[in-house]
């Protein structure tokens, strides 16, 4: 039995459908250059470092917070900061992938 005749997993079938859909819509898949890969790795590393720094600050602030209202406010700020940092990281990666 050749590889083409072998049963395919649901993942493989879904990926094949997505590739076919992309072809029909004219989407061209471009492989990343080494420079793009390095830039993406750097963006991820910086993002992870910023998240770790923010987590350390958050834990320190939580230890000093006394009342539940202050804790809730700190939690909201922490979630908002994490979302912002993650969003910035993802935006930078998309810019790199797009060649901008």
N, C-alpha and C positions, 0 to 999 in steps of 0.2 A: 504494500500500500504506500503510495507516495505521500509527501507532506500535504499536498493539496487535497487529497482524499480523506485525510485524518479529520475526525470530528473537531469542531472548533468550540472554544468556550464562549460564553455569553459576552465576555469582554472583547474577544477577538471579532465576534460578529458585530458588536456595537461600533468598534473602531473601523471596521470595513465600511459600515453604513455611513459613518461620519466622513471618511475619506471620499466616498462616492459623492456625498452631498457637497463637500467642498469642491470637488472637481466640477460638478454641475454648476456651482455658483461662481466658478472661476477663481477660487482661492488658491494661491500658490504657496506651497510650503517651502520656506527657505531654511536651510540648515544654518545654525549659529556659527559665527567665526570664533576663533580662539579669543580675540579681543573682547567680543561680546560675552563669551562665557566667563572670562576673567572679570569683566565689569559687573555681570550679574552676581557672581560669587562675592565680589566686594560689596555690592549693595545689600546682599543678604547678610553678610557678616556685620556691616555697620548697623543694619536694622536690628539684628539680634543683640548687638552690644547696647544699643539704645534701649531696647526692651528690658534687658537685664539691669541696666542702670536705673531705669524707672521702677522696676520691681524692688530693687534695694531701697530706693528712696521711699517707696510706698510702705514697705515693712517697717522702716524706721519711723515714719509718720504715724502708722497704726499703733505702734508701741507707745507713743506719746499721747495719743488721743484718749480722752477721758469719757465723753458721753456718746451715746448711740447716734445722735444727730451728726456729730463730727465724724464718726466712723462712716456713716452712710455717705456723707459728702466726700470723704476721702476715697471711698470705693467708686463713686460715680466719676470722680476726676481720674482715677486710675484706669477705669474702663475706657473713658474717653481718650486718654493719652495713648493707651495701647492701640485702640482703633485708628487713631491719627498716625501713629508711627508705622503701623502695619500698612495702612493705606498709602503713605508716602513711599514706603519700600516697594510696594506692588506697582505704583505709578512709575517709579524709576526703572524697575525691571521692564515694564511694558515699553517705556521710551527706548531702552537699550535694544529690546527685541525688534522694535520698529525702525531702528537705525536713526533715531532722531537725536 
